[in-house]
Amino acid sequence: MDLEKLRQLLLDMHHSGRLADISPHLYDETREYLEKLKNDYYALANPLETRAGSLIIEEIGSIRDTTQEIFSIRTRQILDLAFQQFEGQYTDRDESRKMLPAERVMFRQIVGAIEECRRTLIFGDEAQGLGEAAGDEPVAGSMPAAPKEKRKRAASAGGVAAEYALVHITQDMDSFMGVDGRVYHLRQGDIITIPERNADVLCERNIALNIRLNK
């Protein structure tokens, strides 16, 4: 990946303001191109004393700076998406698809770290029960008691404990990623258990009704 292509990608990222769909090999190709430039530099008879050598060094520096800026922008965007998911807001599944595998791992880890910190600071939970499987009973004393019909604890793919609510979907809606890391494809008339934070958002927007079962 040469400097011109990297700069164009960076320009597009600044203009769009959203996570860009980049080649999964971008960083690998950039490292390979940097290695080629280094070999070209050392192949010169007197690299320190020639204009060609100076140009190569300048290009290497520019490529490294541009690549770092691309990484920084994407990381900030992924941080924003992670916080949106934690808050129970809509997260466009296309955004997740645009993440590179390593970025997707980072995303899940960030969401998990936020949840762990929240539980530790707000509930004094010290992350008890974050590794429980779906349907397991909560650890005694880990959180204040709550109505059974509204609270279920499950572990997401990222290891985040989530509370669930049973809802009735009142209108068709776009697919979204829940705070548990799952992508939900919901249509009018569906009755489904989804993370409580997502359920609250849908109910506030009159897209869903919370179903409270009498025990």
SVG drawing of the C-alpha trace seen along z (x, -y; Angstrom):
<svg xmlns="http://www.w3.org/2000/svg" viewBox="-50 -16 78 38">
<polyline fill="none" stroke="black" stroke-width="0.4" points="0.0,0.0 1.8,-3.1 1.6,-6.6 -0.9,-8.0 -3.5,-5.3 -3.1,-5.7 -3.6,-9.4 -6.7,-9.0 -8.1,-6.5 -7.4,-8.9 -9.1,-11.7 -12.2,-9.6 -12.3,-8.7 -12.2,-12.3 -15.0,-13.2 -17.3,-10.3 -16.9,-10.4 -17.9,-6.7 -15.9,-3.5 -14.5,-2.9 -14.6,0.4 -10.9,1.1 -8.9,4.1 -8.3,6.7 -4.7,6.8 -4.1,3.0 -1.7,3.2 0.1,6.2 0.5,4.6 1.8,1.4 4.4,3.3 5.5,5.1 5.8,1.8 7.8,0.3 10.2,3.3 10.6,2.7 11.4,-0.9 14.0,0.0 15.6,2.5 15.6,-0.2 17.3,-2.6 20.1,-0.2 20.6,0.8 21.8,-2.7 25.5,-3.2 25.5,-6.2 22.0,-6.5 22.9,-9.2 24.5,-11.4 22.0,-11.1 18.7,-12.8 17.1,-9.4 18.0,-8.3 16.4,-11.4 13.2,-10.9 12.9,-7.3 13.4,-8.2 10.8,-11.0 8.3,-8.6 8.9,-6.0 8.2,-8.6 5.0,-9.8 3.7,-6.3 4.2,-5.5 2.5,-8.8 -0.4,-8.2 -0.9,-4.6 -0.8,-5.6 -3.4,-8.3 -5.7,-5.8 -5.3,-3.5 -6.0,-6.3 -9.2,-7.4 -10.5,-3.9 -9.8,-3.2 -11.7,-6.3 -14.6,-5.3 -14.7,-1.8 -14.6,-3.3 -17.7,-5.3 -19.4,-2.2 -18.5,-0.3 -20.0,-2.9 -23.1,-3.1 -23.6,0.6 -23.0,0.5 -25.7,-2.3 -28.1,-0.1 -28.3,-2.3 -28.5,-1.0 -25.3,0.2 -25.5,0.7 -24.4,4.3 -22.6,3.0 -20.3,1.1 -19.3,4.4 -18.7,5.9 -16.2,3.1 -14.0,4.0 -10.9,6.0 -10.7,9.3 -8.3,7.7 -10.5,4.6 -13.6,6.8 -11.7,8.5 -10.8,5.1 -14.4,3.9 -15.7,6.9 -13.0,6.4 -13.8,2.7 -17.5,3.4 -16.6,6.1 -14.2,3.7 -16.9,1.0 -19.4,3.4 -17.0,4.9 -16.0,1.4 -19.7,0.3 -20.6,3.4 -17.5,2.9 -18.1,-0.8 -21.9,-1.0 -22.7,2.4 -19.4,3.3 -19.8,6.5 -16.1,6.9 -17.1,8.6 -18.7,11.6 -20.7,13.7 -19.3,12.3 -18.4,15.7 -21.8,17.4 -23.5,19.2 -27.0,18.1 -29.7,19.1 -27.4,19.6 -28.6,18.0 -26.9,14.8 -24.2,15.0 -25.8,14.3 -25.2,10.7 -23.8,9.7 -26.6,7.3 -29.8,6.0 -32.8,8.3 -35.0,7.7 -38.3,9.1 -37.7,12.5 -39.7,11.7 -37.4,8.8 -34.0,10.0 -32.0,12.8 -28.3,13.0 -26.4,14.3 -22.8,14.1 -22.3,12.6 -19.6,13.6 -17.4,11.0 -18.0,12.3 -20.3,9.4 -23.1,10.2 -26.4,8.7 -29.9,8.4 -32.8,9.4 -36.4,8.5 -39.2,10.2 -40.7,7.8 -43.3,7.7 -42.1,6.0 -44.8,3.6 -43.2,2.6 -40.5,3.8 -37.1,2.5 -33.5,2.6 -31.2,5.3 -29.0,4.1 -26.3,5.4 -27.4,5.9 -25.3,5.1 -24.7,8.9 -22.8,8.8 -25.6,10.6 -27.2,9.3 -31.0,9.2 -33.2,9.4 -36.7,8.4 -40.0,7.9 -43.5,6.8 -45.2,9.4 -42.0,11.0 -42.0,11.9 -38.4,12.2 -36.0,11.9 -33.4,9.2 -31.0,7.3 -32.8,5.0 -30.9,1.9 -31.9,2.5 -35.5,3.2 -35.7,-0.1 -34.5,-2.0 -37.1,-0.2 -39.9,-0.8 -39.0,-4.5 -39.3,-4.7 -42.6,-2.8 -41.0,0.0 -41.6,2.6 -43.7,3.3 -42.2,4.8 -44.1,8.0 -44.2,8.5 -45.3,12.0 -47.2,12.6 -45.7,15.5"/>
</svg>
